[in-house]
Amino acid sequence: MAKAKVAVLISGAGTNMAALLYAAKAADCPYELVLVASNVPDAPGLALAAAEGIATWALSHKGMNRDAFDALVDEQLVEAGAEYVALAGYMRILSDAFVARWASRMINIHPSLLPLYKGLNTHQQAIDAGDKFGGCSVHIVTPGVDEGPVLAQTPVAIMPGDTADSLARRVQFAEHQLYPATLAAFVTRERSPDYLRGRVRELAMALPEADEVVSHGMPCFGIVKGKKFAYFTEDHHGDGKIALLVKVSGADEQAALIEMDEERYYRPAYFGDGWVGIRLDLGDTDWDAIGEWLRKSWLAVAPKKLAGLMAVADEF
């Protein structure tokens, strides 16, 4: 399996970048660093990355419009072939456009147990509050500063006599352990059965009067006291696939989809011409498209009155 390509953004020493870099040297690490970029041209972490053979890029943001600078950074990421972005001491508030461009593909490490103490001076805040633990969190980046979903955390005990500096040093040890492991899990989750099942369940159960049962040994989604509109399959009959099965109009639509993309679409065994399998384990699932497939499949089996109510709701 090809390694995920990760770009790291730094503004200083890049110690967390170094932790990611050295973890990536393990043969079984699922990611590789393809670029280390910075808004500080003399950031020490750049020299380390270059010495380890990682491509680097830097440009001062001073005097530049935030959107314009972030657009230049984005160009570098795309040119390097980055699929994910890891922020590692990148001391810049990102533009909404940049965050949107890398939505669900950019993570950050923050030195507190979020949602506590967003922003700066986290260690002193934890000490002043009398907390028993400080720590660090890895979260998905969203437009709000340090507000994205938390992926993992490590608590670090606050000891008697701790200062912000002494606590920070111990938290940094925790960061260096947490970040590589969390990044590895993050870049592989699009092939994780638990993650994929959870995403399908979230989308399917958001549809009106949807319920979930087990059928043929698989999670199955249907309308309460009605017909089934989707199945989540994991190695069904030993086919080795993780996929979503949804309703289609018949053999012609099924064949057209398979002809269009035979790696992604397939004819599921024992389900006939009225269903199509959509692979979820290829690492590039378009979840908006999956949501639309579930919606169409739901409409194909929904009673007319219920389908009509959805149509009315869609108009508003």
Secondary structure, DSSP 8 states (H G I E B T S, - for coil): ---EEEEEEESS--HHHHHHHHHTTSTT-SEEEEEEEESSTT-HHHHHHHHTT--EEE---TTS-HHHHHHHHHHHHHHTT-SEEEESS------HHHHHHTTTSEEEEESS-TTSS-SS-HHHHHHHTT-SEEEEEEEE--SSTT-S-EEEEEEEE--TT--HHHHHHHHHHHHHHHHHHHHHHHHHGGG-HHHHHHHHHHHHHTSTTEEEEEETTEEEEEETTS-EEEEEEESGGG---EEEEEE-SSHHHHHHHHHH-TTTEE--TTSGGGEEEEE--SS---HHHHHHHHHHHHHHHS-HHHHHHHHHHHT-
